[in-house]
Amino acid sequence: MHSRRQVLRYAGSLAVLATGCANPNGSERTDLESLVDDPSAFPGTLRAEGRLIVPTSAEYTAARTVINPRIDVKPTYIAYCKDEREVAATMKWARANGRRVTVRSGGHSYEGASMNNDIVIDISNLKSFALGTDTMVIGAGWKQGELARRLFDARPNTGAVMGSCKTVGLSGFSLGGGFGFLSRKHGLGVDNIVSLTLVNAAGEIVVANDRENKELFWALRGGGAGNFGVVTSMEYRVHAVPPVVTTFYHKFTLDEASRIVPLWFQWIKDMAPEIVSIMSISGGGGSGSVAISGQFLGTADALMATARPDWGVPMEGWLRERSYLDAIDYFNGGASSSKESRWRARSDYYLKPLNNEGVDTIAKVLRAVGNPWAFAFLFDSYGPVIRAVPSDAMAFAHRKDILCCMQLYMSWGGTAMGPNAQDGNSAIRLRAIGDALKASGNVSGRAYPNYADSTRDDWPSAYYADNLARLSRAKQQFDPTHFFTFAQSLPPA
Ligand SMILES: Cc1cc2nc3c(=O)[nH]c(=O)nc-3n(C[C@H](O)[C@H](O)[C@H](O)COP(=O)(O)OP(=O)(O)OC[C@H]3O[C@@H](n4cnc5c(N)ncnc54)[C@H](O)[C@@H]3O)c2cc1C
């Protein structure tokens, strides 16, 4: 019970569904016929080839469904573009006609940032692939799991920095930061971007890298999710991976958290860069547990030879060697993927270990709450490779002194799309618990942009920290008419 996906499934099993409150995304229209615009006005090939989905299309419900069922948005058009020229034509048409556009890749934004009531440009068909010596040049529409397999097929024992969920889009993941099981050795996703091609706010195709459009490149790496244009392809680093990796899992009762948590924080300070570990303190319905899981890039014997804490006797515990691709399936919670239950999350960064007061706060929450609420406090181990990049080297700011990224997942419902009686209540609870944890100390007060959180009023400074002012200037420079505007789009200078 420890991958993100598994945590969410567990939460869903505790949930009670209800209906009837306001739609959080502001779409009050329910009559699909009334949403139908004039598709004949839309750029030609999309319609001719059946890739323009409108509310009366048979595929409409599937096409507007994203990972979090809390997100219930009814776009007028969902345009499945097949290449960058079609993206550019759609953008120019949208601009000329005063329409609104968001871009969707994997559709895993926690707050549905890739959706809007008007035009959604879906880039999931953009899946070109060319492998070079140290990098691959790929279409921006790849989902992580299929890309990992494609890369491994093209060159065995080769991987790239990706997260734990196979259906997350590599573009959304890497533009907003991107932490995964290679990150303590090879950095965040954003550190692995070498060059980007995008359709900008004017509908022009431009390249951004450390030679061309440097300031745009700086801004895209950490602030690029939806803010400056539609990224259509990227050059991304690839890395040798061993044929066998070792996954591990140790689970303890919640009562043991005050013993296990300091051990974990001590360990991650100097842990071998081949290890990534996640600590999860989770539960619901009055009970909880603490689990240490992760992956080592090598055999079990080699892992045993590294410095590791003496965890004591866990309730459940094992080490298992797997192939690199099997480990990806394992952390995904299985080879295939399924829909999740509804959730929200709050994140922060720990600069010093979670202290006893923090552990007590978490234990109190887990012991006090009952159905339908379920919680997981997940701690991702950062390391020297991530910290070595200066905080202003690119827009992604969370580097110096950071031990780990924490996210508090809160889940309370099932898989039905649409409003739920607990949605509003969940925001109040998330704020209160997040504030209590912050008050217990040792956190930065910042937030990971990829764990979008609509309950935070201070989101611009929390996501972008000291890089906010420069990013706002970049927004003004590269999107002067604020064409890309959504709930948490960058505030222009
Ligand atoms: C189950 C689950 C597991 C996760 N695991 C991890 C993890 O292990 N590590 C981690 O770091 N994060 C993880 N995340 C967070 C994830 O990285 C973010 O939610 C990410 O934004 C999702 O990207 P997407 O393309 O799938 O989503 P989308 O909703 O399609 O896009 C997210 C944002 O990026 C923008 N965007 C997408 N593609 C482009 C593009 N081509 N050009 C410009 N803007 C674009 C969208 O407009 C939107 O603002 C996880 C999320 C979920 C739901």
The ligand as an ORCA input file, in Angstrom:
! r2SCAN-3c Opt
* xyz 0 1
  C      -1.244      9.245     -9.872
  C      -0.205     10.340     -9.945
  C       1.122     10.033     -9.705
  C       2.107     11.044     -9.787
  N       3.408     10.727     -9.532
  C       4.357     11.689     -9.578
  C       5.734     11.384     -9.338
  O       6.093     10.233     -9.085
  N       6.631     12.397     -9.394
  C       6.267     13.685     -9.688
  O       7.136     14.555     -9.737
  N       4.977     14.002     -9.944
  C       4.020     13.044     -9.884
  N       2.716     13.365    -10.128
  C       2.369     14.767    -10.427
  C       2.497     15.042    -11.926
  O       3.870     15.229    -12.246
  C       1.705     16.315    -12.312
  O       0.362     16.147    -11.971
  C       1.865     16.670    -13.790
  O       1.522     18.029    -13.971
  C       0.996     15.812    -14.677
  O       1.290     16.035    -16.028
  P       0.259     15.526    -17.165
  O       0.838     15.888    -18.459
  O      -0.092     14.105    -16.898
  O      -1.044     16.362    -16.798
  P      -1.883     17.473    -17.598
  O      -3.087     17.683    -16.736
  O      -2.099     17.099    -19.008
  O      -0.928     18.730    -17.555
  C      -0.468     19.296    -16.335
  C      -0.093     20.772    -16.579
  O       0.950     20.822    -17.550
  C       0.513     21.542    -18.713
  N       1.054     20.845    -19.877
  C       0.948     19.520    -20.160
  N       1.565     19.241    -21.308
  C       2.065     20.413    -21.757
  C       2.798     20.787    -22.926
  N       3.147     19.868    -23.831
  N       3.131     22.078    -23.093
  C       2.809     23.012    -22.165
  N       2.112     22.715    -21.053
  C       1.748     21.436    -20.856
  C      -0.998     21.523    -18.652
  O      -1.596     22.597    -19.361
  C      -1.241     21.595    -17.155
  O      -1.103     22.930    -16.708
  C       1.723     12.373    -10.090
  C       0.387     12.667    -10.343
  C      -0.573     11.675    -10.266
  C      -2.009     12.020    -10.515
*
